[in-house]
């Protein structure tokens, strides 16, 4: 993974790459560039490249509420899964959430994303809720990290 480069997008080109990964993995909720720009103002976004090839993205929603819960989401494009890129994005996201003061880490996965659900379980997440957003037909799954101890 020596050629893996992860960066926080600061210009439209990087935000479009983040948008592309999000929209491929969450086709039921595609985002416009304006929506991605807005998310970048309130969340920590990162984009991952292998050399010059886009492989994934991540989101860290800062800690909120009395429990200081942060949400960490790592997404890897299907052609690049199983190579450790999602794990690296996830670990960076957890590190960032902890730096922001998180005491609890959660994630959210579209229930049709079986790879994402398996990845979350492997990292130690347990399901806490399934729900449909208005107009949706595919449930979302909220998961909570069972322990903040790093995974090997």
Z-matrix of the N, CA and C atoms (Angstrom, degrees):
N
C 1 1.446
C 2 1.523 1 110.86
N 3 1.312 2 117.86 1 19.37
C 4 1.451 3 119.75 2 -176.85
C 5 1.521 4 112.31 3 -63.20
N 6 1.322 5 118.36 4 -23.80
C 7 1.454 6 120.83 5 179.41
C 8 1.528 7 112.41 6 -89.96
N 9 1.345 8 117.92 7 2.33
C 10 1.460 9 120.50 8 179.74
C 11 1.524 10 109.21 9 -73.06
N 12 1.318 11 114.50 10 126.95
C 13 1.466 12 121.35 11 179.48
C 14 1.521 13 107.15 12 -124.39
N 15 1.323 14 115.72 13 125.35
C 16 1.468 15 120.91 14 179.63
C 17 1.516 16 107.43 15 -121.10
N 18 1.331 17 115.30 16 129.08
C 19 1.457 18 119.05 17 -177.41
C 20 1.520 19 111.33 18 -143.13
N 21 1.309 20 114.36 19 155.73
C 22 1.458 21 120.84 20 175.51
C 23 1.528 22 106.96 21 -85.73
N 24 1.339 23 117.55 22 120.62
C 25 1.467 24 118.34 23 -178.48
C 26 1.526 25 110.96 24 -69.58
N 27 1.331 26 115.18 25 133.17
C 28 1.460 27 119.36 26 179.97
C 29 1.524 28 111.75 27 -119.22
N 30 1.307 29 116.29 28 -12.24
C 31 1.461 30 120.92 29 179.90
C 32 1.522 31 109.26 30 -126.87
N 33 1.339 32 115.22 31 170.16
C 34 1.456 33 119.93 32 -174.60
C 35 1.530 34 113.69 33 -59.18
N 36 1.325 35 118.59 34 -33.99
C 37 1.470 36 119.94 35 -179.20
C 38 1.530 37 110.41 36 -60.30
N 39 1.313 38 117.84 37 -47.02
C 40 1.465 39 121.52 38 178.70
C 41 1.515 40 111.67 39 -68.63
N 42 1.323 41 116.94 40 -38.38
C 43 1.475 42 119.93 41 177.56
C 44 1.525 43 110.74 42 -65.53
N 45 1.341 44 117.15 43 -35.74
C 46 1.479 45 119.75 44 176.33
C 47 1.530 46 110.60 45 -65.63
N 48 1.336 47 116.74 46 -37.51
C 49 1.470 48 119.23 47 176.87
C 50 1.522 49 110.19 48 -64.02
N 51 1.340 50 117.90 49 -44.80
C 52 1.467 51 121.41 50 176.70
C 53 1.523 52 109.51 51 -58.74
N 54 1.330 53 116.21 52 -45.72
C 55 1.469 54 122.42 53 179.04
C 56 1.527 55 110.60 54 -58.29
N 57 1.322 56 117.35 55 -44.15
C 58 1.465 57 121.09 56 -178.68
C 59 1.536 58 110.94 57 -59.34
N 60 1.328 59 116.30 58 -49.35
C 61 1.473 60 119.19 59 -179.56
C 62 1.521 61 109.90 60 -61.60
N 63 1.318 62 117.19 61 -47.98
C 64 1.470 63 120.64 62 178.81
C 65 1.523 64 110.60 63 -55.37
N 66 1.321 65 117.73 64 -49.42
C 67 1.464 66 120.78 65 -174.72
C 68 1.524 67 113.06 66 -69.26
N 69 1.337 68 118.01 67 -29.49
C 70 1.470 69 120.57 68 175.07
C 71 1.530 70 109.99 69 -68.56
N 72 1.324 71 116.97 70 -42.36
C 73 1.461 72 121.08 71 -174.21
C 74 1.523 73 112.05 72 -84.61
N 75 1.326 74 117.92 73 -26.63
C 76 1.468 75 122.27 74 -179.88
C 77 1.535 76 108.29 75 -122.00
N 78 1.333 77 118.33 76 65.98
C 79 1.470 78 119.49 77 -175.48
C 80 1.533 79 113.57 78 -65.72
N 81 1.313 80 117.75 79 -18.80
C 82 1.464 81 120.38 80 179.37
C 83 1.527 82 111.64 81 -76.08
N 84 1.331 83 117.44 82 -15.72
C 85 1.466 84 122.00 83 -178.66
C 86 1.520 85 110.34 84 -136.84
N 87 1.324 86 116.29 85 64.25
C 88 1.452 87 118.81 86 178.98
C 89 1.529 88 109.67 87 -67.72
N 90 1.304 89 114.76 88 145.40
C 91 1.458 90 121.56 89 -178.46
C 92 1.524 91 110.47 90 -112.12
N 93 1.317 92 116.03 91 143.33
C 94 1.462 93 121.41 92 173.01
C 95 1.526 94 108.22 93 -80.79
N 96 1.321 95 116.13 94 166.10
C 97 1.458 96 119.79 95 177.11
C 98 1.529 97 110.51 96 -62.38
N 99 1.316 98 117.56 97 -36.71
C 100 1.477 99 120.53 98 177.96
C 101 1.528 100 110.57 99 -62.18
N 102 1.332 101 117.45 100 -40.23
C 103 1.470 102 120.21 101 178.12
C 104 1.521 103 111.03 102 -66.72
N 105 1.319 104 117.16 103 -37.32
C 106 1.467 105 120.49 104 177.76
C 107 1.530 106 109.95 105 -66.20
N 108 1.305 107 116.93 106 -42.26
C 109 1.467 108 119.91 107 177.11
C 110 1.523 109 110.70 108 -57.71
N 111 1.326 110 116.21 109 -42.97
C 112 1.465 111 120.87 110 179.56
C 113 1.524 112 110.41 111 -63.89
N 114 1.325 113 117.98 112 -42.46
C 115 1.467 114 121.17 113 178.11
C 116 1.520 115 111.33 114 -62.72
N 117 1.323 116 115.82 115 -36.24
C 118 1.464 117 119.57 116 -179.41
C 119 1.530 118 111.40 117 -66.31
N 120 1.311 119 117.48 118 -21.37
C 121 1.461 120 121.01 119 177.93
C 122 1.526 121 112.21 120 -76.36
N 123 1.345 122 117.09 121 -30.57
C 124 1.469 123 119.27 122 -175.86
C 125 1.518 124 114.02 123 -110.32
N 126 1.328 125 117.66 124 -13.23
C 127 1.463 126 122.06 125 -179.05
C 128 1.530 127 109.70 126 -124.59
N 129 1.322 128 115.21 127 162.86
C 130 1.467 129 120.88 128 174.27
C 131 1.527 130 107.19 129 -95.03
N 132 1.338 131 116.72 130 113.51
C 133 1.462 132 122.18 131 -179.72
C 134 1.518 133 109.34 132 -107.27
N 135 1.326 134 116.04 133 143.48
C 136 1.460 135 121.24 134 173.04
C 137 1.519 136 109.40 135 -136.10
N 138 1.339 137 115.21 136 154.18
C 139 1.457 138 122.66 137 178.30
C 140 1.523 139 107.50 138 -126.29
N 141 1.341 140 116.49 139 139.21
C 142 1.470 141 121.39 140 -178.64
C 143 1.523 142 110.33 141 -114.33
N 144 1.331 143 113.56 142 137.65
C 145 1.462 144 121.54 143 178.87
C 146 1.525 145 108.92 144 -129.72
N 147 1.307 146 116.16 145 142.51
C 148 1.462 147 122.31 146 169.84
C 149 1.520 148 104.85 147 -104.12
N 150 1.334 149 116.21 148 103.81
C 151 1.462 150 118.92 149 -167.91
C 152 1.519 151 107.24 150 64.62
N 153 1.332 152 116.46 151 -118.65
C 154 1.464 153 120.76 152 177.55
C 155 1.527 154 112.46 153 -104.52
N 156 1.322 155 117.10 154 5.37
C 157 1.463 156 121.38 155 -177.03
C 158 1.526 157 110.64 156 -92.41
N 159 1.315 158 116.44 157 125.66
C 160 1.459 159 122.77 158 176.95
C 161 1.527 160 109.54 159 -66.94
N 162 1.342 161 117.62 160 127.13
C 163 1.468 162 120.50 161 -179.66
C 164 1.523 163 113.63 162 -121.30
N 165 1.344 164 118.19 163 -23.35
C 166 1.457 165 117.70 164 -177.59
C 167 1.516 166 112.53 165 -177.22
N 168 1.318 167 114.12 166 -177.06
C 169 1.461 168 120.86 167 177.59
C 170 1.525 169 109.07 168 -153.95
N 171 1.315 170 115.12 169 168.07
C 172 1.462 171 119.06 170 176.94
C 173 1.517 172 109.88 171 -145.18
N 174 1.330 173 113.79 172 161.15
C 175 1.456 174 122.83 173 176.91
C 176 1.518 175 107.96 174 -135.83
N 177 1.316 176 116.34 175 135.88
C 178 1.462 177 121.69 176 169.24
C 179 1.517 178 106.54 177 -122.07
N 180 1.324 179 115.06 178 115.17
C 181 1.459 180 120.23 179 172.69
C 182 1.519 181 105.81 180 -88.47
N 183 1.331 182 118.12 181 123.33
C 184 1.470 183 121.02 182 -174.92
C 185 1.528 184 112.84 183 -58.04
N 186 1.339 185 115.90 184 157.67
C 187 1.464 186 120.19 185 179.54
C 188 1.528 187 111.39 186 -55.91
N 189 1.317 188 114.77 187 141.61
C 190 1.460 189 120.63 188 179.55
C 191 1.517 190 109.39 189 -144.35
N 192 1.311 191 116.01 190 159.68
C 193 1.454 192 121.33 191 175.71
C 194 1.520 193 112.31 192 76.75
N 195 1.328 194 114.09 193 174.79
C 196 1.463 195 120.49 194 -179.49
C 197 1.524 196 112.91 195 -62.91
N 198 1.334 197 116.63 196 -28.41
C 199 1.466 198 120.02 197 -178.04
C 200 1.527 199 112.36 198 -82.97
N 201 1.341 200 117.11 199 -3.86
C 202 1.462 201 121.98 200 -175.95
C 203 1.531 202 110.92 201 50.98
N 204 1.339 203 114.11 202 53.32
C 205 1.461 204 121.46 203 -178.77
C 206 1.522 205 111.10 204 -89.60
N 207 1.327 206 115.95 205 126.30
C 208 1.462 207 122.56 206 174.01
C 209 1.526 208 107.75 207 -108.50
N 210 1.321 209 115.17 208 151.31
C 211 1.461 210 120.73 209 175.84
C 212 1.518 211 108.17 210 -109.88
N 213 1.336 212 115.93 211 128.29
C 214 1.453 213 122.83 212 179.46
C 215 1.523 214 107.73 213 -119.00
N 216 1.333 215 115.82 214 122.84
C 217 1.468 216 121.30 215 -178.74
C 218 1.527 217 107.87 216 -125.66
N 219 1.316 218 117.33 217 123.27
C 220 1.471 219 122.88 218 175.57
C 221 1.525 220 107.72 219 -115.55
N 222 1.319 221 116.46 220 130.08
C 223 1.463 222 121.17 221 -179.81
C 224 1.527 223 109.10 222 -125.76
N 225 1.326 224 116.03 223 132.06
C 226 1.459 225 121.54 224 176.47
C 227 1.518 226 108.54 225 -123.75
N 228 1.322 227 116.86 226 132.06
C 229 1.462 228 120.42 227 177.93
C 230 1.528 229 109.42 228 -59.73
N 231 1.340 230 117.44 229 143.02
C 232 1.475 231 120.57 230 -174.24
C 233 1.530 232 115.11 231 -50.97
N 234 1.304 233 118.65 232 -38.82
C 235 1.471 234 120.65 233 -177.69
C 236 1.526 235 112.87 234 -68.46
N 237 1.330 236 117.51 235 -12.28
C 238 1.465 237 121.00 236 -175.56
C 239 1.525 238 113.17 237 -116.78
N 240 1.313 239 117.11 238 12.17
C 241 1.464 240 120.48 239 -179.30
C 242 1.532 241 110.57 240 -77.27
N 243 1.321 242 115.10 241 157.78
C 244 1.462 243 120.69 242 176.66
C 245 1.517 244 114.08 243 77.95
N 246 1.335 245 117.20 244 13.83
C 247 1.462 246 120.60 245 -178.06
C 248 1.528 247 112.23 246 -117.55
N 249 1.340 248 116.37 247 6.27
C 250 1.459 249 120.13 248 177.36
C 251 1.518 250 115.13 249 93.79
N 252 1.330 251 118.18 250 -3.85
C 253 1.469 252 120.22 251 -177.94
C 254 1.529 253 111.36 252 -68.09
N 255 1.326 254 116.92 253 -43.06
C 256 1.460 255 120.45 254 178.18
C 257 1.522 256 111.39 255 -62.80
N 258 1.322 257 116.36 256 -39.33
C 259 1.464 258 120.36 257 178.37
C 260 1.524 259 110.75 258 -62.43
N 261 1.320 260 116.91 259 -42.15
C 262 1.464 261 119.98 260 178.97
C 263 1.527 262 110.82 261 -66.14
N 264 1.318 263 117.72 262 -43.34
C 265 1.470 264 120.84 263 176.92
C 266 1.525 265 110.57 264 -61.40
N 267 1.332 266 115.93 265 -43.68
C 268 1.467 267 121.16 266 -179.85
C 269 1.539 268 110.69 267 -62.14
N 270 1.313 269 117.10 268 -48.76
C 271 1.481 270 120.55 269 -178.78
C 272 1.534 271 111.16 270 -61.13
N 273 1.316 272 116.53 271 -41.63
C 274 1.469 273 119.78 272 177.04
C 275 1.530 274 110.50 273 -63.05
N 276 1.338 275 115.77 274 -39.95
C 277 1.463 276 119.69 275 179.22
C 278 1.517 277 112.13 276 -64.11
N 279 1.323 278 117.05 277 -43.09
C 280 1.470 279 120.46 278 178.07
C 281 1.523 280 109.93 279 -63.98
N 282 1.332 281 117.03 280 -44.24
C 283 1.468 282 119.92 281 177.52
C 284 1.524 283 110.76 282 -57.05
N 285 1.320 284 116.82 283 -44.71
C 286 1.468 285 121.12 284 179.69
C 287 1.529 286 110.56 285 -63.33
N 288 1.339 287 117.18 286 -44.37
C 289 1.469 288 121.03 287 179.46
C 290 1.522 289 110.83 288 -60.26
N 291 1.322 290 117.21 289 -42.17
C 292 1.471 291 120.78 290 179.25
C 293 1.526 292 110.75 291 -66.61
N 294 1.335 293 117.47 292 -38.81
C 295 1.464 294 120.74 293 176.35
C 296 1.528 295 111.17 294 -61.32
N 297 1.334 296 116.38 295 -30.61
C 298 1.463 297 121.75 296 179.61
C 299 1.527 298 112.37 297 -83.95
N 300 1.347 299 116.72 298 -0.23
C 301 1.460 300 120.51 299 175.97
C 302 1.513 301 116.02 300 98.91
N 303 1.323 302 118.30 301 11.64
C 304 1.467 303 120.86 302 -179.38
C 305 1.522 304 110.96 303 -63.02
N 306 1.325 305 115.30 304 139.27
C 307 1.457 306 121.84 305 172.63
C 308 1.525 307 111.03 306 -111.75
N 309 1.320 308 115.89 307 -15.61
C 310 1.459 309 122.42 308 177.32
C 311 1.522 310 107.38 309 -136.14
N 312 1.342 311 115.66 310 140.13
C 313 1.467 312 121.08 311 179.10
C 314 1.522 313 108.30 312 -118.08
N 315 1.325 314 115.25 313 130.00
C 316 1.456 315 121.18 314 174.83
C 317 1.524 316 108.71 315 -124.21
N 318 1.326 317 114.89 316 167.23
C 319 1.458 318 121.74 317 172.62
C 320 1.513 319 107.40 318 -143.81
N 321 1.307 320 115.91 319 169.79
C 322 1.462 321 121.34 320 177.51
C 323 1.525 322 107.44 321 -139.32
N 324 1.347 323 115.07 322 136.50
C 325 1.461 324 121.61 323 -176.52
C 326 1.517 325 108.01 324 -136.23
N 327 1.310 326 117.03 325 137.13
C 328 1.455 327 121.27 326 172.82
C 329 1.527 328 107.57 327 -66.51
N 330 1.325 329 117.95 328 130.90
C 331 1.477 330 120.74 329 -172.47
C 332 1.528 331 112.95 330 -60.44
N 333 1.317 332 118.18 331 -23.56
C 334 1.464 333 120.59 332 178.45
C 335 1.530 334 112.35 333 -77.11
N 336 1.320 335 118.13 334 -9.97
C 337 1.462 336 122.67 335 -179.96
C 338 1.535 337 108.81 336 -89.63
N 339 1.318 338 115.35 337 80.25
C 340 1.469 339 120.64 338 -177.16
C 341 1.524 340 112.18 339 -62.12
N 342 1.337 341 117.20 340 -36.91
C 343 1.468 342 120.09 341 177.25
C 344 1.523 343 110.04 342 -61.51
N 345 1.333 344 116.45 343 -43.44
C 346 1.461 345 120.89 344 179.94
C 347 1.518 346 112.41 345 -64.33
N 348 1.327 347 116.85 346 -40.02
C 349 1.467 348 120.48 347 178.25
C 350 1.525 349 111.05 348 -65.96
N 351 1.338 350 116.94 349 -41.64
C 352 1.474 351 120.58 350 177.19
C 353 1.524 352 110.77 351 -63.44
N 354 1.323 353 116.70 352 -42.98
C 355 1.458 354 121.24 353 179.33
C 356 1.527 355 109.88 354 -60.51
N 357 1.331 356 116.69 355 -46.90
C 358 1.467 357 120.55 356 -179.66
C 359 1.526 358 110.92 357 -59.99
N 360 1.322 359 117.08 358 -44.85
C 361 1.470 360 120.48 359 179.42
C 362 1.529 361 110.46 360 -61.87
N 363 1.322 362 116.70 361 -40.33
C 364 1.470 363 120.85 362 179.88
C 365 1.530 364 111.21 363 -63.54
N 366 1.330 365 116.95 364 -30.69
C 367 1.465 366 121.03 365 179.69
C 368 1.528 367 111.95 366 -82.07
N 369 1.337 368 117.65 367 -7.36
C 370 1.458 369 120.56 368 178.01
C 371 1.517 370 115.02 369 103.66
N 372 1.333 371 117.47 370 12.52
C 373 1.456 372 120.76 371 177.32
C 374 1.522 373 110.52 372 -81.50
N 375 1.330 374 115.82 373 145.35
C 376 1.459 375 122.17 374 175.31
C 377 1.528 376 108.40 375 -124.04
N 378 1.314 377 115.13 376 143.51
C 379 1.460 378 121.05 377 -178.33
C 380 1.525 379 110.62 378 -67.36
N 381 1.345 380 115.03 379 134.79
C 382 1.467 381 119.56 380 176.31
C 383 1.523 382 112.16 381 -118.72
N 384 1.349 383 117.55 382 -20.65
C 385 1.461 384 118.90 383 -178.85
C 386 1.525 385 110.89 384 -166.10
N 387 1.337 386 115.34 385 145.40
C 388 1.468 387 123.13 386 170.18
C 389 1.514 388 106.90 387 -123.19
N 390 1.331 389 115.84 388 139.98
C 391 1.458 390 119.01 389 -177.40
C 392 1.524 391 110.04 390 -158.58
N 393 1.323 392 114.16 391 160.27
C 394 1.458 393 122.04 392 173.47
C 395 1.519 394 108.60 393 -108.94
N 396 1.310 395 116.75 394 133.91
C 397 1.452 396 120.61 395 171.55
C 398 1.528 397 107.86 396 -82.54
N 399 1.317 398 118.33 397 156.41
C 400 1.468 399 120.17 398 -179.17
C 401 1.531 400 111.42 399 -52.94
N 402 1.320 401 115.71 400 128.48
C 403 1.450 402 122.18 401 179.76
C 404 1.514 403 114.96 402 85.34
N 405 1.324 404 118.46 403 -8.66
C 406 1.464 405 121.83 404 -179.70
C 407 1.524 406 111.07 405 -81.38
N 408 1.319 407 115.11 406 155.87
C 409 1.464 408 121.40 407 173.00
C 410 1.522 409 111.27 408 -119.37
N 411 1.327 410 116.67 409 -12.90
C 412 1.470 411 121.44 410 179.45
C 413 1.524 412 107.91 411 -111.65
N 414 1.331 413 117.46 412 123.99
C 415 1.470 414 120.03 413 -178.37
C 416 1.528 415 112.84 414 -68.23
N 417 1.325 416 114.76 415 151.57
C 418 1.451 417 124.24 416 170.04
C 419 1.521 418 107.77 417 -95.39
N 420 1.320 419 116.64 418 150.33
C 421 1.459 420 122.14 419 179.04
C 422 1.529 421 107.94 420 -121.79
N 423 1.323 422 115.91 421 118.48
C 424 1.465 423 120.88 422 172.54
C 425 1.522 424 107.46 423 -91.07
N 426 1.328 425 115.82 424 135.13
C 427 1.462 426 122.07 425 -179.20
C 428 1.521 427 108.82 426 -131.54
N 429 1.321 428 115.76 427 149.13
C 430 1.468 429 121.92 428 179.24
C 431 1.521 430 108.82 429 -121.21
N 432 1.303 431 115.06 430 138.62
C 433 1.456 432 120.84 431 177.74
C 434 1.536 433 107.52 432 -69.89
N 435 1.334 434 115.10 433 127.21
C 436 1.467 435 120.00 434 -176.06
C 437 1.516 436 112.29 435 -74.12
N 438 1.332 437 117.82 436 -21.60
C 439 1.460 438 121.77 437 180.00
C 440 1.513 439 108.33 438 -154.52
N 441 1.311 440 117.65 439 143.18
C 442 1.453 441 120.56 440 177.31
C 443 1.525 442 112.78 441 -85.50
N 444 1.334 443 116.52 442 5.40
C 445 1.459 444 118.74 443 176.06
C 446 1.523 445 109.49 444 -68.00
N 447 1.331 446 118.26 445 137.33
C 448 1.466 447 120.65 446 -179.51
C 449 1.520 448 111.14 447 -61.52
N 450 1.335 449 114.90 448 146.45
C 451 1.455 450 120.29 449 175.33
C 452 1.524 451 108.52 450 -88.78
N 453 1.325 452 117.18 451 148.64
C 454 1.483 453 119.77 452 -178.95
C 455 1.507 454 111.97 453 -66.67
